[in-house]
Amino acid sequence: MAESATTVKRSDFVAQLEASNLHPLWDRFRTLTPVKPQAKDPPLIWRWRDIEPFAERAGSEVPIDDVERRALILVNPAFDGETVTTSNLIAAFTVLDPGDRARPHRHTFAAIRFATRAEGAATIVNDRRCDMHDGDLILTPPMCWHGHINESDHRIIWFDAANIPLIRTLDANFFEPGDQKSNQFWQADEGDEKLWAESGMIGADLPHATAHSPKYHYSGAATRRLLATLPAGPDGARTVRYTNPATGGAVMPALDCYAVRLAKDRATRPKRTTCNSICLVVSGTGRSTVGEHTFQWSQHDVFSIPHWSWASHAATGGDADLFIVSDRVAFERLELLREEYQ
Protein backbone atom coordinates (compact mmCIF):
# COMPACT_ATOMS: atom_id res chain seq x y z
CA MET A 1 0.00 0.00 0.00
CA ALA A 2 1.45 3.34 -1.02
CA GLU A 3 2.37 5.82 1.69
CA SER A 4 0.02 8.76 2.06
CA ALA A 5 1.20 12.21 1.02
CA THR A 6 1.02 13.28 4.67
CA THR A 7 3.29 10.41 5.78
CA VAL A 8 5.83 11.14 3.06
CA LYS A 9 5.80 14.82 3.91
CA ARG A 10 6.28 14.09 7.62
CA SER A 11 9.17 11.68 6.91
CA ASP A 12 10.84 14.32 4.80
CA PHE A 13 10.38 16.83 7.61
CA VAL A 14 11.98 14.43 10.11
CA ALA A 15 14.92 13.85 7.77
CA GLN A 16 15.46 17.60 7.48
CA LEU A 17 15.32 17.96 11.28
CA GLU A 18 17.88 15.18 11.77
CA ALA A 19 20.17 16.74 9.19
CA SER A 20 20.10 19.91 11.30
CA ASN A 21 20.89 18.04 14.53
CA LEU A 22 17.30 18.22 15.76
CA HIS A 23 15.00 15.38 16.76
CA PRO A 24 11.19 15.49 16.89
CA LEU A 25 9.76 14.28 20.18
CA TRP A 26 6.56 13.00 18.59
CA ASP A 27 8.10 10.01 16.77
CA ARG A 28 10.37 8.80 19.59
CA PHE A 29 8.41 9.67 22.70
CA ARG A 30 7.95 6.03 23.79
CA THR A 31 11.68 5.38 23.49
CA LEU A 32 12.62 8.46 25.50
CA THR A 33 10.03 7.92 28.22
CA PRO A 34 9.55 4.18 28.86
CA VAL A 35 6.71 3.27 31.21
CA LYS A 36 9.05 1.50 33.66
CA PRO A 37 12.77 0.77 34.18
CA GLN A 38 14.16 -1.93 31.89
CA ALA A 39 17.43 -3.43 33.08
CA LYS A 40 19.83 -4.30 30.29
CA ASP A 41 21.39 -7.10 32.31
CA PRO A 42 19.82 -10.33 33.53
CA PRO A 43 20.89 -11.44 37.03
CA LEU A 44 24.09 -13.45 37.04
CA ILE A 45 25.91 -15.61 39.58
CA TRP A 46 29.68 -15.98 39.82
CA ARG A 47 30.62 -19.11 41.73
CA TRP A 48 33.63 -19.08 44.03
CA ARG A 49 34.67 -22.55 42.88
CA ASP A 50 35.14 -21.08 39.39
CA ILE A 51 36.83 -17.87 40.58
CA GLU A 52 39.27 -19.38 43.07
CA PRO A 53 41.59 -21.09 40.54
CA PHE A 54 41.94 -17.82 38.62
CA ALA A 55 42.64 -15.93 41.84
CA GLU A 56 45.41 -18.41 42.65
CA ARG A 57 46.86 -18.03 39.15
CA ALA A 58 46.75 -14.25 39.41
CA GLY A 59 48.73 -14.42 42.64
CA SER A 60 51.33 -16.67 41.05
CA GLU A 61 51.58 -15.10 37.59
CA VAL A 62 50.97 -11.35 38.05
CA PRO A 63 53.68 -9.51 40.05
CA ILE A 64 52.14 -6.82 42.26
CA ASP A 65 54.81 -4.29 41.26
CA ASP A 66 53.71 -4.54 37.61
CA VAL A 67 50.04 -3.60 38.15
CA GLU A 68 47.93 -0.99 39.90
CA ARG A 69 45.80 -3.69 41.52
CA ARG A 70 45.79 -7.50 41.24
CA ALA A 71 42.01 -7.85 41.02
CA LEU A 72 39.57 -10.04 39.10
CA ILE A 73 36.45 -8.09 38.12
CA LEU A 74 33.11 -9.88 37.77
CA VAL A 75 31.63 -9.00 34.37
CA ASN A 76 28.10 -9.43 33.02
CA PRO A 77 28.25 -10.11 29.25
CA ALA A 78 24.99 -8.21 28.76
CA PHE A 79 27.10 -5.03 28.73
CA ASP A 80 28.82 -6.01 25.46
CA GLY A 81 32.33 -6.40 26.82
CA GLU A 82 32.27 -3.39 29.14
CA THR A 83 33.88 -3.94 32.55
CA VAL A 84 30.57 -3.81 34.43
CA THR A 85 29.00 -6.15 36.98
CA THR A 86 25.59 -4.49 37.05
CA SER A 87 24.42 -0.97 36.19
CA ASN A 88 26.51 1.61 38.10
CA LEU A 89 28.58 -1.00 40.00
CA ILE A 90 31.49 -3.39 39.69
CA ALA A 91 32.58 -6.16 42.04
CA ALA A 92 35.93 -7.95 42.20
CA PHE A 93 38.23 -10.15 44.24
CA THR A 94 41.70 -8.80 45.08
CA VAL A 95 44.71 -11.04 45.70
CA LEU A 96 47.78 -10.20 47.83
CA ASP A 97 50.69 -12.53 48.45
CA PRO A 98 52.85 -12.35 51.60
CA GLY A 99 54.80 -9.10 51.65
CA ASP A 100 52.79 -7.54 48.83
CA ARG A 101 51.98 -3.84 48.88
CA ALA A 102 49.27 -2.56 46.56
CA ARG A 103 50.57 0.93 45.83
CA PRO A 104 48.68 3.97 47.21
CA HIS A 105 46.39 6.00 45.00
CA ARG A 106 43.13 7.93 45.15
CA HIS A 107 40.19 8.48 42.81
CA THR A 108 36.75 10.02 42.48
CA PHE A 109 34.79 6.77 42.58
CA ALA A 110 33.81 5.24 45.92
CA ALA A 111 34.97 1.74 46.84
CA ILE A 112 34.71 -0.80 49.64
CA ARG A 113 36.65 -3.86 50.80
CA PHE A 114 34.95 -6.78 52.55
CA ALA A 115 37.22 -9.31 54.28
CA THR A 116 36.54 -12.82 53.04
CA ARG A 117 39.93 -14.54 53.46
CA ALA A 118 41.91 -11.48 54.51
CA GLU A 119 43.22 -12.13 58.03
CA GLY A 120 46.68 -10.54 58.15
CA ALA A 121 46.03 -7.82 55.58
CA ALA A 122 45.54 -4.13 56.22
CA THR A 123 44.25 -1.18 54.23
CA ILE A 124 45.69 2.26 54.92
CA VAL A 125 43.07 5.00 54.35
CA ASN A 126 44.07 8.64 54.83
CA ASP A 127 46.81 7.78 57.37
CA ARG A 128 44.65 5.26 59.24
CA ARG A 129 45.57 1.60 59.40
CA CYS A 130 42.53 -0.69 59.13
CA ASP A 131 43.48 -4.30 59.92
CA MET A 132 41.26 -6.82 58.17
CA HIS A 133 39.43 -9.48 60.17
CA ASP A 134 36.69 -11.89 59.15
CA GLY A 135 33.67 -10.02 57.81
CA ASP A 136 35.13 -6.52 58.28
CA LEU A 137 34.01 -3.74 55.94
CA ILE A 138 36.52 -1.03 55.03
CA LEU A 139 35.58 2.12 53.13
CA THR A 140 37.75 4.02 50.69
CA PRO A 141 35.67 7.16 50.16
CA PRO A 142 36.15 9.37 47.09
CA MET A 143 39.58 11.03 46.90
CA CYS A 144 40.94 9.35 50.04
CA TRP A 145 44.49 8.04 49.71
CA HIS A 146 44.56 4.28 50.21
CA GLY A 147 46.79 1.26 49.74
CA HIS A 148 46.85 -2.38 50.85
CA ILE A 149 49.47 -4.56 52.49
CA ASN A 150 49.77 -8.27 53.33
CA GLU A 151 51.95 -8.83 56.38
CA SER A 152 50.94 -12.46 56.88
CA ASP A 153 52.67 -15.63 55.71
CA HIS A 154 49.81 -16.70 53.42
CA ARG A 155 47.91 -15.54 50.34
CA ILE A 156 45.02 -13.20 51.04
CA ILE A 157 41.84 -12.59 49.04
CA TRP A 158 39.06 -10.12 49.71
CA PHE A 159 35.92 -8.82 47.99
CA ASP A 160 35.83 -5.33 46.47
CA ALA A 161 33.06 -3.19 45.02
CA ALA A 162 33.01 0.29 43.49
CA ASN A 163 30.71 2.64 41.60
CA ILE A 164 33.12 3.05 38.67
CA PRO A 165 30.42 2.59 35.97
CA LEU A 166 28.31 5.39 37.47
CA ILE A 167 31.24 7.79 37.63
CA ARG A 168 32.30 6.86 34.09
CA THR A 169 28.78 7.48 32.80
CA LEU A 170 28.95 10.95 34.36
CA ASP A 171 32.54 11.33 33.02
CA ALA A 172 33.51 12.64 36.44
CA ASN A 173 36.45 10.46 37.41
CA PHE A 174 39.83 11.79 38.49
CA PHE A 175 42.72 9.51 39.46
CA GLU A 176 45.98 10.30 41.22
CA PRO A 177 48.79 7.77 41.75
CA GLY A 178 50.78 7.89 44.96
CA ASP A 179 54.50 7.52 45.45
CA GLN A 180 55.18 3.82 44.95
CA LYS A 181 58.60 4.07 46.65
CA SER A 182 57.52 6.01 49.73
CA ASN A 183 57.79 3.94 52.89
CA GLN A 184 56.21 6.64 55.06
CA PHE A 185 52.71 5.91 53.71
CA TRP A 186 52.79 2.46 55.34
CA GLN A 187 53.91 3.72 58.76
CA ALA A 188 50.37 4.32 59.98
CA ASP A 189 48.48 3.25 63.06
CA GLU A 190 44.76 3.35 63.85
CA GLY A 191 44.89 7.15 63.98
CA ASP A 192 41.56 8.97 64.05
CA GLU A 193 39.64 5.74 63.46
CA LYS A 194 39.58 5.26 67.25
CA LEU A 195 37.45 8.41 67.55
CA TRP A 196 34.62 6.53 65.83
CA ALA A 197 35.04 3.14 67.48
CA GLU A 198 32.27 3.34 70.08
CA SER A 199 28.73 2.66 68.88
CA GLY A 200 26.14 5.34 69.55
CA MET A 201 28.65 7.97 70.63
CA ILE A 202 30.56 10.75 68.85
CA GLY A 203 32.68 13.59 70.11
CA ALA A 204 30.41 16.59 70.56
CA ASP A 205 32.99 19.02 69.17
CA LEU A 206 34.58 16.68 66.65
CA PRO A 207 34.75 18.06 63.09
CA HIS A 208 33.82 15.57 60.40
CA ALA A 209 33.10 15.39 56.68
CA THR A 210 29.41 15.48 55.88
CA ALA A 211 29.54 13.73 52.50
CA HIS A 212 30.92 10.37 53.60
CA SER A 213 31.33 8.46 56.85
CA PRO A 214 34.24 9.62 59.04
CA LYS A 215 34.42 5.99 60.18
CA TYR A 216 36.26 3.79 57.65
CA HIS A 217 36.40 0.44 59.47
CA TYR A 218 33.27 -1.57 60.41
CA SER A 219 33.80 -4.71 62.48
CA GLY A 220 32.55 -8.04 61.19
CA ALA A 221 32.20 -9.32 64.76
CA ALA A 222 29.97 -6.36 65.67
CA THR A 223 27.88 -6.92 62.55
CA ARG A 224 27.32 -10.58 63.45
CA ARG A 225 26.31 -9.66 67.02
CA LEU A 226 23.70 -7.19 65.77
CA LEU A 227 22.34 -9.60 63.16
CA ALA A 228 21.85 -12.19 65.90
CA THR A 229 19.62 -9.88 67.95
CA LEU A 230 17.64 -7.97 65.30
CA PRO A 231 13.97 -8.73 64.62
CA ALA A 232 13.02 -9.63 61.07
CA GLY A 233 12.09 -6.77 58.75
CA PRO A 234 9.12 -6.48 56.36
CA ASP A 235 10.71 -8.91 53.89
CA GLY A 236 11.36 -11.54 56.57
CA ALA A 237 15.16 -11.06 56.75
CA ARG A 238 17.27 -9.42 59.45
CA THR A 239 19.05 -6.49 57.85
CA VAL A 240 21.80 -4.15 59.05
CA ARG A 241 22.58 -0.94 57.19
CA TYR A 242 26.12 0.33 57.56
CA THR A 243 25.78 4.03 58.31
CA ASN A 244 27.66 7.26 58.69
CA PRO A 245 27.76 7.67 62.51
CA ALA A 246 27.65 11.46 62.21
CA THR A 247 24.47 11.59 60.11
CA GLY A 248 22.75 8.20 60.29
CA GLY A 249 22.70 8.04 56.49
CA ALA A 250 24.52 5.83 54.02
CA VAL A 251 28.27 5.41 54.39
CA MET A 252 28.97 7.30 51.15
CA PRO A 253 26.96 9.59 48.85
CA ALA A 254 26.60 7.07 46.01
CA LEU A 255 27.43 3.69 47.59
CA ASP A 256 25.36 1.89 50.19
CA CYS A 257 26.14 -1.29 52.17
CA TYR A 258 24.02 -3.83 54.04
CA ALA A 259 24.39 -7.11 55.92
CA VAL A 260 21.49 -9.59 55.76
CA ARG A 261 20.75 -12.75 57.74
CA LEU A 262 18.36 -15.26 56.18
CA ALA A 263 16.49 -17.90 58.19
CA LYS A 264 16.56 -21.52 57.02
CA ASP A 265 13.86 -22.44 54.47
CA ARG A 266 12.01 -19.15 55.01
CA ALA A 267 12.00 -17.25 51.72
CA THR A 268 11.91 -13.48 51.92
CA ARG A 269 9.01 -11.60 50.40
CA PRO A 270 9.75 -10.80 46.75
CA LYS A 271 10.86 -7.20 46.43
CA ARG A 272 11.91 -4.95 43.59
CA THR A 273 13.53 -1.56 43.62
CA THR A 274 14.91 1.01 41.22
CA CYS A 275 18.45 0.49 42.56
CA ASN A 276 21.00 -2.19 41.67
CA SER A 277 22.63 -4.61 44.12
CA ILE A 278 25.53 -7.04 44.23
CA CYS A 279 25.32 -9.81 46.85
CA LEU A 280 28.28 -11.66 48.37
CA VAL A 281 27.52 -14.87 50.25
CA VAL A 282 29.36 -14.43 53.56
CA SER A 283 28.31 -17.74 55.09
CA GLY A 284 25.85 -20.56 54.61
CA THR A 285 24.03 -21.94 51.59
CA GLY A 286 20.79 -20.93 49.97
CA ARG A 287 18.88 -20.04 46.86
CA SER A 288 17.68 -16.84 45.26
CA THR A 289 15.09 -16.09 42.64
CA VAL A 290 15.81 -12.90 40.73
CA GLY A 291 13.40 -12.12 37.92
CA GLU A 292 12.87 -15.40 36.06
CA HIS A 293 16.17 -16.91 37.25
CA THR A 294 16.66 -19.16 40.29
CA PHE A 295 20.10 -20.26 41.46
CA GLN A 296 21.70 -22.04 44.39
CA TRP A 297 24.61 -20.39 46.18
CA SER A 298 27.25 -21.07 48.82
CA GLN A 299 30.03 -19.22 50.64
CA HIS A 300 31.88 -16.54 48.63
CA ASP A 301 29.60 -16.84 45.60
CA VAL A 302 28.47 -13.48 44.22
CA PHE A 303 25.26 -12.65 42.37
CA SER A 304 23.68 -9.52 40.95
CA ILE A 305 20.19 -8.07 41.35
CA PRO A 306 19.52 -5.70 38.44
CA HIS A 307 17.21 -2.76 39.06
CA TRP A 308 13.44 -3.30 39.00
CA SER A 309 13.81 -7.08 39.21
CA TRP A 310 11.77 -9.10 41.70
CA ALA A 311 14.13 -10.83 44.13
CA SER A 312 13.60 -13.34 46.94
CA HIS A 313 16.14 -15.29 49.01
CA ALA A 314 16.18 -18.25 51.39
CA ALA A 315 18.83 -20.12 53.37
CA THR A 316 18.80 -23.89 52.94
CA GLY A 317 21.31 -25.43 55.38
CA GLY A 318 20.81 -23.22 58.42
CA ASP A 319 20.99 -19.45 58.69
CA ALA A 320 22.95 -17.71 55.94
CA ASP A 321 24.52 -14.24 55.77
CA LEU A 322 24.80 -11.96 52.76
CA PHE A 323 26.76 -8.76 52.29
CA ILE A 324 25.06 -6.40 49.83
CA VAL A 325 26.52 -3.36 48.11
CA SER A 326 24.10 -1.09 46.29
CA ASP A 327 23.66 2.25 44.55
CA ARG A 328 20.45 2.79 46.57
CA VAL A 329 21.60 6.04 48.19
CA ALA A 330 22.23 7.63 44.78
CA PHE A 331 18.60 6.98 43.88
CA GLU A 332 17.50 8.31 47.27
CA ARG A 333 19.38 11.57 46.76
CA LEU A 334 17.93 12.00 43.27
CA GLU A 335 14.42 11.18 44.60
CA LEU A 336 14.23 8.26 42.17
CA LEU A 337 14.04 5.43 44.70
CA ARG A 338 10.94 3.24 44.42
CA GLU A 339 10.46 -0.09 46.20
CA GLU A 340 7.64 -2.63 46.06
CA TYR A 341 6.82 -5.93 47.80
CA GLN A 342 4.64 -8.71 46.46
C-alpha positions in Angstrom: 0.0 0.0 0.0 1.4 3.3 -1.0 2.4 5.8 1.7 0.0 8.8 2.1 1.2 12.2 1.0 1.0 13.3 4.7 3.3 10.4 5.8 5.8 11.1 3.1 5.8 14.8 3.9 6.3 14.1 7.6 9.2 11.7 6.9 10.8 14.3 4.8 10.4 16.8 7.6 12.0 14.4 10.1 14.9 13.8 7.8 15.5 17.6 7.5 15.3 18.0 11.3 17.9 15.2 11.8 20.2 16.7 9.2 20.1 19.9 11.3 20.9 18.0 14.5 17.3 18.2 15.8 15.0 15.4 16.8 11.2 15.5 16.9 9.8 14.3 20.2 6.6 13.0 18.6 8.1 10.0 16.8 10.4 8.8 19.6 8.4 9.7 22.7 7.9 6.0 23.8 11.7 5.4 23.5 12.6 8.5 25.5 10.0 7.9 28.2 9.5 4.2 28.9 6.7 3.3 31.2 9.1 1.5 33.7 12.8 0.8 34.2 14.2 -1.9 31.9 17.4 -3.4 33.1 19.8 -4.3 30.3 21.4 -7.1 32.3 19.8 -10.3 33.5 20.9 -11.4 37.0 24.1 -13.4 37.0 25.9 -15.6 39.6 29.7 -16.0 39.8 30.6 -19.1 41.7 33.6 -19.1 44.0 34.7 -22.6 42.9 35.1 -21.1 39.4 36.8 -17.9 40.6 39.3 -19.4 43.1 41.6 -21.1 40.5 41.9 -17.8 38.6 42.6 -15.9 41.8 45.4 -18.4 42.7 46.9 -18.0 39.1 46.7 -14.2 39.4 48.7 -14.4 42.6 51.3 -16.7 41.1 51.6 -15.1 37.6 51.0 -11.3 38.1 53.7 -9.5 40.0 52.1 -6.8 42.3 54.8 -4.3 41.3 53.7 -4.5 37.6 50.0 -3.6 38.1 47.9 -1.0 39.9 45.8 -3.7 41.5 45.8 -7.5 41.2 42.0 -7.8 41.0 39.6 -10.0 39.1 36.4 -8.1 38.1 33.1 -9.9 37.8 31.6 -9.0 34.4 28.1 -9.4 33.0 28.3 -10.1 29.2 25.0 -8.2 28.8 27.1 -5.0 28.7 28.8 -6.0 25.5 32.3 -6.4 26.8 32.3 -3.4 29.1 33.9 -3.9 32.6 30.6 -3.8 34.4 29.0 -6.2 37.0 25.6 -4.5 37.1 24.4 -1.0 36.2 26.5 1.6 38.1 28.6 -1.0 40.0 31.5 -3.4 39.7 32.6 -6.2 42.0 35.9 -7.9 42.2 38.2 -10.1 44.2 41.7 -8.8 45.1 44.7 -11.0 45.7 47.8 -10.2 47.8 50.7 -12.5 48.4 52.8 -12.4 51.6 54.8 -9.1 51.6 52.8 -7.5 48.8 52.0 -3.8 48.9 49.3 -2.6 46.6 50.6 0.9 45.8 48.7 4.0 47.2 46.4 6.0 45.0 43.1 7.9 45.1 40.2 8.5 42.8 36.8 10.0 42.5 34.8 6.8 42.6 33.8 5.2 45.9 35.0 1.7 46.8 34.7 -0.8 49.6 36.7 -3.9 50.8 35.0 -6.8 52.6 37.2 -9.3 54.3 36.5 -12.8 53.0 39.9 -14.5 53.5 41.9 -11.5 54.5 43.2 -12.1 58.0 46.7 -10.5 58.2 46.0 -7.8 55.6 45.5 -4.1 56.2 44.2 -1.2 54.2 45.7 2.3 54.9 43.1 5.0 54.4 44.1 8.6 54.8 46.8 7.8 57.4 44.7 5.3 59.2 45.6 1.6 59.4 42.5 -0.7 59.1 43.5 -4.3 59.9 41.3 -6.8 58.2 39.4 -9.5 60.2 36.7 -11.9 59.2 33.7 -10.0 57.8 35.1 -6.5 58.3 34.0 -3.7 55.9 36.5 -1.0 55.0 35.6 2.1 53.1 37.8 4.0 50.7 35.7 7.2 50.2 36.2 9.4 47.1 39.6 11.0 46.9 40.9 9.4 50.0 44.5 8.0 49.7 44.6 4.3 50.2 46.8 1.3 49.7 46.8 -2.4 50.8 49.5 -4.6 52.5 49.8 -8.3 53.3 51.9 -8.8 56.4 50.9 -12.5 56.9 52.7 -15.6 55.7 49.8 -16.7 53.4 47.9 -15.5 50.3 45.0 -13.2 51.0 41.8 -12.6 49.0 39.1 -10.1 49.7 35.9 -8.8 48.0 35.8 -5.3 46.5 33.1 -3.2 45.0 33.0 0.3 43.5 30.7 2.6 41.6 33.1 3.0 38.7 30.4 2.6 36.0 28.3 5.4 37.5 31.2 7.8 37.6 32.3 6.9 34.1 28.8 7.5 32.8 29.0 10.9 34.4 32.5 11.3 33.0 33.5 12.6 36.4 36.5 10.5 37.4 39.8 11.8 38.5 42.7 9.5 39.5 46.0 10.3 41.2 48.8 7.8 41.7 50.8 7.9 45.0 54.5 7.5 45.5 55.2 3.8 45.0 58.6 4.1 46.6 57.5 6.0 49.7 57.8 3.9 52.9 56.2 6.6 55.1 52.7 5.9 53.7 52.8 2.5 55.3 53.9 3.7 58.8 50.4 4.3 60.0 48.5 3.2 63.1 44.8 3.4 63.8 44.9 7.1 64.0 41.6 9.0 64.1 39.6 5.7 63.5 39.6 5.3 67.3 37.4 8.4 67.6 34.6 6.5 65.8 35.0 3.1 67.5 32.3 3.3 70.1 28.7 2.7 68.9 26.1 5.3 69.5 28.7 8.0 70.6 30.6 10.7 68.9 32.7 13.6 70.1 30.4 16.6 70.6 33.0 19.0 69.2 34.6 16.7 66.7 34.7 18.1 63.1 33.8 15.6 60.4 33.1 15.4 56.7 29.4 15.5 55.9 29.5 13.7 52.5 30.9 10.4 53.6 31.3 8.5 56.8 34.2 9.6 59.0 34.4 6.0 60.2 36.3 3.8 57.7 36.4 0.4 59.5 33.3 -1.6 60.4 33.8 -4.7 62.5 32.5 -8.0 61.2 32.2 -9.3 64.8 30.0 -6.4 65.7 27.9 -6.9 62.5 27.3 -10.6 63.5 26.3 -9.7 67.0 23.7 -7.2 65.8 22.3 -9.6 63.2 21.9 -12.2 65.9 19.6 -9.9 67.9 17.6 -8.0 65.3 14.0 -8.7 64.6 13.0 -9.6 61.1 12.1 -6.8 58.8 9.1 -6.5 56.4 10.7 -8.9 53.9 11.4 -11.5 56.6 15.2 -11.1 56.8 17.3 -9.4 59.4 19.0 -6.5 57.9 21.8 -4.1 59.0 22.6 -0.9 57.2 26.1 0.3 57.6 25.8 4.0 58.3 27.7 7.3 58.7 27.8 7.7 62.5 27.7 11.5 62.2 24.5 11.6 60.1 22.8 8.2 60.3 22.7 8.0 56.5 24.5 5.8 54.0 28.3 5.4 54.4 29.0 7.3 51.2 27.0 9.6 48.8 26.6 7.1 46.0 27.4 3.7 47.6 25.4 1.9 50.2 26.1 -1.3 52.2 24.0 -3.8 54.0 24.4 -7.1 55.9 21.5 -9.6 55.8 20.8 -12.7 57.7 18.4 -15.3 56.2 16.5 -17.9 58.2 16.6 -21.5 57.0 13.9 -22.4 54.5 12.0 -19.1 55.0 12.0 -17.3 51.7 11.9 -13.5 51.9 9.0 -11.6 50.4 9.8 -10.8 46.8 10.9 -7.2 46.4 11.9 -5.0 43.6 13.5 -1.6 43.6 14.9 1.0 41.2 18.5 0.5 42.6 21.0 -2.2 41.7 22.6 -4.6 44.1 25.5 -7.0 44.2 25.3 -9.8 46.9 28.3 -11.7 48.4 27.5 -14.9 50.3 29.4 -14.4 53.6 28.3 -17.7 55.1 25.9 -20.6 54.6 24.0 -21.9 51.6 20.8 -20.9 50.0 18.9 -20.0 46.9 17.7 -16.8 45.3 15.1 -16.1 42.6 15.8 -12.9 40.7 13.4 -12.1 37.9 12.9 -15.4 36.1 16.2 -16.9 37.3 16.7 -19.2 40.3 20.1 -20.3 41.5 21.7 -22.0 44.4 24.6 -20.4 46.2 27.2 -21.1 48.8 30.0 -19.2 50.6 31.9 -16.5 48.6 29.6 -16.8 45.6 28.5 -13.5 44.2 25.3 -12.7 42.4 23.7 -9.5 40.9 20.2 -8.1 41.3 19.5 -5.7 38.4 17.2 -2.8 39.1 13.4 -3.3 39.0 13.8 -7.1 39.2 11.8 -9.1 41.7 14.1 -10.8 44.1 13.6 -13.3 46.9 16.1 -15.3 49.0 16.2 -18.3 51.4 18.8 -20.1 53.4 18.8 -23.9 52.9 21.3 -25.4 55.4 20.8 -23.2 58.4 21.0 -19.5 58.7 22.9 -17.7 55.9 24.5 -14.2 55.8 24.8 -12.0 52.8 26.8 -8.8 52.3 25.1 -6.4 49.8 26.5 -3.4 48.1 24.1 -1.1 46.3 23.7 2.2 44.5 20.5 2.8 46.6 21.6 6.0 48.2 22.2 7.6 44.8 18.6 7.0 43.9 17.5 8.3 47.3 19.4 11.6 46.8 17.9 12.0 43.3 14.4 11.2 44.6 14.2 8.3 42.2 14.0 5.4 44.7 10.9 3.2 44.4 10.5 -0.1 46.2 7.6 -2.6 46.1 6.8 -5.9 47.8 4.6 -8.7 46.5 
